[in-house]
Amino acid sequence: MRVAAVAPSSERLARLMTQEIEPLTGPILELGPGTGVFTRALLARGIPESALTLVEFGEEFAVRLRGRFPEARVVQMDAAQLGQCGLFDDAPFGAVVSGLPLLSMPPEKVAAIVGGAFEAMKPGGAFYQFTYGPRCPVPKLVLESLGLKGTRIGSTVRNIPPAGVYRISRQNPLELPIAGSKYRGAGDSAGISA
């Protein structure tokens, strides 16, 4: 229940989630990598392991990820703290791949995660999120308050359950999301360990 999935994501979903990401995209931030299915798909697309930062809340998953992907940066923390931790200020990411169960989170926490990810992302970067629901898992009000838009880029029935994938991007790719929205600063204050 904590990971909000009945089975690990399929390889087909992983390919769909990563299909727009290229080695030239730059460093990649992965949120909630769990068992590493999206991580392996990124590596298969030619992303160097050393260009990956994996943010995982669960200690048992973080330990396994460090063993499986020793060249990646693995950070154990709550993704809702991205915008407040200062760990990612040195090199902005070209894309974010999220395996987080956004549909099971309150809008304030979703806003903290997505807003924090965009604070750590280059202009023109995108946030890729899958969902088991019929529409974008980031509520419309949250998207609007952060100056973002969600675009469905595909779906697969070869996943249990079937899933859709969204690209979330800035409405104006050259501008940062609106600072100070009513959702900014929301989230838990869980610890961080790298």
C-alpha positions in Angstrom: 0.0 0.0 0.0 2.9 2.4 0.7 4.0 2.2 -2.9 0.4 2.3 -4.2 1.0 -0.5 -6.8 -0.2 -4.0 -7.1 2.8 -5.0 -9.2 6.0 -3.4 -10.3 5.8 -1.2 -13.5 6.2 -3.2 -16.7 9.1 -2.8 -19.2 6.5 -1.5 -21.7 5.5 1.3 -19.3 9.2 2.0 -18.6 9.9 2.4 -22.3 6.9 4.7 -22.7 8.0 6.8 -19.7 11.5 7.3 -21.1 10.8 7.5 -24.8 11.4 11.3 -25.1 14.6 11.3 -23.0 18.0 11.3 -24.8 21.6 11.3 -23.5 21.8 15.0 -24.6 18.8 15.8 -22.2 21.4 16.2 -19.4 21.3 14.9 -15.9 18.1 13.1 -15.0 16.2 13.1 -11.7 14.2 10.0 -10.9 11.6 10.2 -8.1 10.4 7.0 -6.4 12.6 4.6 -8.4 11.6 1.6 -6.3 13.0 -1.5 -7.9 14.7 0.5 -10.7 12.5 -0.4 -13.7 12.6 3.2 -15.0 16.3 3.5 -14.1 17.1 0.5 -16.3 15.0 2.0 -19.2 17.0 5.2 -18.9 20.3 3.3 -19.1 19.0 1.4 -22.1 18.3 4.8 -23.8 22.0 5.7 -23.3 21.8 7.9 -20.3 25.0 7.4 -18.3 24.5 6.0 -14.9 26.6 8.8 -13.4 24.0 11.3 -14.8 21.2 9.8 -12.7 20.0 11.1 -9.3 17.6 8.7 -7.7 15.4 10.1 -4.9 13.8 7.3 -2.9 11.9 7.6 0.4 12.0 3.9 1.4 15.3 2.9 3.1 15.1 -0.7 1.9 14.7 0.5 -1.7 17.5 3.1 -1.4 19.9 0.4 -0.1 19.1 -1.9 -3.1 19.4 1.0 -5.6 22.9 1.9 -4.2 23.9 -1.7 -4.8 22.4 -2.0 -8.3 23.4 1.4 -9.6 26.7 2.3 -7.8 27.5 5.2 -10.2 24.2 6.9 -9.7 23.6 9.4 -6.9 21.0 7.9 -4.5 19.3 10.2 -2.1 17.0 8.9 0.6 14.4 11.6 1.2 10.8 12.6 0.9 10.4 14.1 -2.7 8.1 16.8 -1.2 11.3 18.4 0.2 13.0 18.9 -3.2 12.4 22.6 -3.3 13.7 23.1 0.2 16.7 20.8 0.6 19.3 22.7 -1.6 20.9 19.5 -2.7 20.2 20.1 -6.4 21.2 23.7 -6.8 24.5 23.0 -8.4 23.4 21.2 -11.7 19.9 21.6 -13.0 18.2 18.5 -14.4 17.1 18.1 -18.0 14.1 15.9 -17.1 12.4 14.2 -14.2 10.9 10.7 -14.3 8.5 10.0 -11.5 7.2 6.7 -10.2 5.5 8.3 -7.3 1.8 7.5 -6.6 0.5 11.1 -7.0 -3.1 10.1 -7.2 -2.9 8.9 -3.6 -1.5 12.2 -2.3 -3.1 15.4 -1.2 -2.8 18.3 -3.7 -0.5 20.3 -1.4 2.0 17.4 -1.4 1.7 16.9 -5.2 2.4 20.7 -5.6 5.5 20.5 -3.4 6.9 17.6 -5.4 6.2 18.9 -8.8 7.1 22.5 -7.9 10.3 21.4 -6.3 11.2 19.3 -9.3 10.7 22.3 -11.6 12.9 24.5 -9.4 15.7 21.9 -9.9 15.1 21.7 -13.7 16.5 23.5 -16.7 14.2 25.7 -18.8 12.6 23.5 -21.4 12.8 20.4 -19.2 9.9 18.1 -18.6 8.4 16.0 -15.8 7.2 12.5 -16.8 4.5 10.8 -14.7 2.4 7.7 -15.2 -1.1 7.2 -13.8 -3.7 4.5 -13.5 -6.4 7.2 -13.8 -8.2 8.6 -16.8 -6.6 12.1 -16.6 -3.4 13.9 -15.6 -2.5 12.9 -12.0 -1.5 16.5 -11.2 -4.7 18.4 -10.4 -5.5 21.2 -12.9 -5.4 23.9 -10.1 -1.9 22.8 -9.1 -0.8 22.9 -12.8 -2.2 26.4 -13.2 -0.8 27.7 -10.0 2.7 26.5 -11.0 2.5 27.7 -14.6 2.5 24.2 -16.0 0.6 22.1 -18.5 0.1 18.3 -18.7 0.1 16.4 -22.0 -0.8 12.7 -22.4 2.0 11.1 -24.5 0.7 7.6 -24.5 -0.7 4.6 -22.7 -0.2 0.9 -22.4 -2.5 -2.0 -21.5 0.6 -4.1 -21.1 0.9 -3.1 -17.5 -1.0 -4.2 -14.4 -3.2 -2.1 -14.2 -3.1 -0.4 -17.6 -1.4 3.0 -17.3 -1.2 6.4 -19.1 1.9 8.6 -19.3 1.9 12.4 -19.1 4.6 15.0 -19.9 4.3 18.0 -17.6 6.0 21.1 -18.8 6.1 24.8 -18.3 3.4 26.8 -20.2 6.3 29.1 -21.2 9.4 26.9 -21.4 11.7 29.9 -20.9 10.1 31.1 -17.6 10.2 29.5 -14.2 6.9 28.4 -12.5 5.0 31.0 -10.5 6.7 31.4 -7.1 4.6 31.8 -4.0 1.6 29.9 -5.2 -0.8 28.8 -2.5 0.7 25.3 -2.7 4.3 26.2 -2.3 6.1 24.8 0.7 3.7 22.0 1.4 4.8 18.5 2.3 6.3 16.5 5.0 9.6 17.3 6.8 11.1 13.8 6.5 14.9 13.4 6.8 17.3 13.4 4.0 20.3 11.1 3.5 22.6 10.7 0.5 
